[in-house]
Amino acid sequence: MAAPAAEKRRTALRDHKRKAILAAARRVCDAGGPEALTIRAVAAEAGYVPGAVYSYFAGIDELAIALTAEELGHLARRMREAAEKAASPAEALAAAAREALAATAGNAPHVRLAGRLMSADTLDPDLSRAVTGRVIAVLETLGGPLRAATGLEGAAAHREILCLAAFLIGLRVLEGSGRLAALGFPAQDLLAHRLAALPAKG
């Protein structure tokens, strides 16, 4: 049996290498989009041979899931932090929604990667559940303030949360493609309009 100190060092080294691979995957995705994400590209970026990457991730889907989960975790944290600074539930909901738009601005390769994984026909069911779980965590950063602001619960709250999330995704797609500017409506104005249409707590 290995001494606790030696085992701790091995675990720390493994965690360090895994994080280095994920950081390399993020750089590859940032530079070339989800399409550029391959084991060979990530290994080259990290300074490892491809076999070393397979020691930490079973394949590119598992690596992509880990990267997506990490990025969605960052998004959920940023949304929660924005909501916590607000003075009321309605303002918290608006702050979280605005942060979601801001965090996914531009090319947003990690958002595109999450979309690709969510729509993949051949994705392993366990990996699919992992992505769905992270998406639910992001949705809950909208759900808490939405329930508090509207008084909705159960299926009615879930419906509004999903509608708001779908609205944010639609805004991001339209804005990212340049179509929203051509139509003359800023994303933030449309978001404010959508939030104002939510039922007020009675």
N, C-alpha and C positions, 0 to 999 in steps of 0.2 A: 504494500500500500504506500502510495507516494506521500511524502510529508506535506502537511497543509500549505506551507509556504511555496513549495515547488508546484503544487497543483494550482495555487492562486496565480503564480507567475504564468503558467501555461494557459490558464483561462484568460488572463489579461492580454497575453500575446495573441490568442485566437480572436478575442474581441477587437483588438487593435487592427488585425489584418482584415477582419470582416468589414470594419468601418472604412478601412482604406479602399477595399474593393467597391463598397457602396459609393464612396466619394468619387472614385474613378468612373463608376457607372453614371453618376450625376453629371460629371463633366462631359462624358460622351453624349449623353442625352441632351444637355444644354447646347453642345456644339452642332450636333447633327440630327436632333430630334429622335423620337422613339425608333424610327427606322434604322438608325445607326447602332442601336443597342444590340451587340452580339458579345458572346463570351470572349472571342478573340480580340475585339476592340477594347473591351473592358480590361482584359488581361494586359494588353499592350500599354494602356493608359496607366494602369497600376504598377507596371514594371514587373509583372509576374508572367509565368507561362500559363497557357489556358488550363492545364491540369490543376494548377494551384487554385484557380477560381472554383473548379468543380469540387475541391475539398471543402468549400464553404457553402456552395449553392449547387443543387442538383442539375440545374439547367437555366436557360435564359428566362423562362417563365418565373421560376422561383426568385431569381435575381430581380426581375422587373417588379414582381409583387413586393419584395422587400423594399425596393426603392420607392414604389408608389405608396406603400404603407407609411414609410418615413415622411414623405412629402405631404401626404394627407394629414399625418399627425402634426406636422409643422403648421399646416393651414388651420386645423382645428384649434391649436394653441393660440395662434394670432387672432382668430375670431373671438375666442374666449377672452383674451386680454383686452380686445377692443370693447367687448360687451361689458366687462367689469368696470370700465371707467365711466359708464353711462349713469345718468341720474335716475332713470326710470326704465321699466321693462320695455316700453315702446322704443325708447332711445337705444337700449341695449340691442334690441332686434335690428334696428337700423344700422347700428355700428358694426355688428357682426356681418350683416349682409354687405355693407360697403367694403369691409375688409376682405370678404370673399372675392368681390370684384377686383379690388386692388391687387390682391395676392396672385390672381390668375391673369393679370394683364399681359399684353404682348404675346409672344409666341407660345408661352406656357407649355413647354414640352412635357412636363410631368402630368399636367392635366390631360393632354392628348394621350399620354401613355396610359393613364387610368381609364380613359374612354376606350382605348384599344383593348385593354384587358377585360373590361366589363362586357364588351361586345364580341369577344373571341368565342368561336363555336367549339374549339378544341381545348379550352382551358380546363385544367384539372379541377374537379369539384371543390377540393380543399382549398386550392389557390383562389378559386372564384369566391368562396366564402370569406377568405381573408380580405380580398378587396372590398367586398360588400360590407364587411364589418367596419372597415375604416371609413367607408362612405357614410355609414350610419352614425359613426362618431362625429363626423362633420355635420351631418343633419341635426344632431342633438345640440350642437352649438347654436343652431337657429331655434330648435324646439323649445328649450327652456324659456328664453325670452318671449317667444311667440305665445306659449301657453299663459305666461304671466300677464302679457299685454292684452290678450284677447279673452282669457277665461275659457278657451276651448280645451277639451280633453278628449281622450280616446281617438276614435276613427276621424272625427271632425278635425282634431289637431293634426293628426298624421297627414290628412289630405292637404291641409294648408301648408304644412312643412314641405311636403313633396312638391306642391305647386310652386312655392316660393323658390325651392332649389332648382326646379326645371326652368323657372323664369330667369334665375341668375345664370344658368348654363346657356340659355338662349341668348341673353344679353351678351355674354362673353363671346359666343360664336359670331353673332352679328357684328359686334364691335371689332373683334379680331379680323374679320373678313373685310372690314371697311364699309359694310352695308349700312350700319347704323348711322355713321356720319353722313352718308349720302341721303338718308331719309330725314336728317335734320333733328334727330332726337338724341341728346346725350344720355348715356347709360344711367348716370346718377339721377337724372330727372325722371326717367322711366321707373327706376327703382323706388324713388320717393312716392310716385303715383301709385305703384303697386302696393306699397306698405300702407298708404293712406286708405286703400280700399279694404284692408283687413277689418273684420268686425272689432269694435271696441269692447273692452270688458264692461259688462253690465253691472 
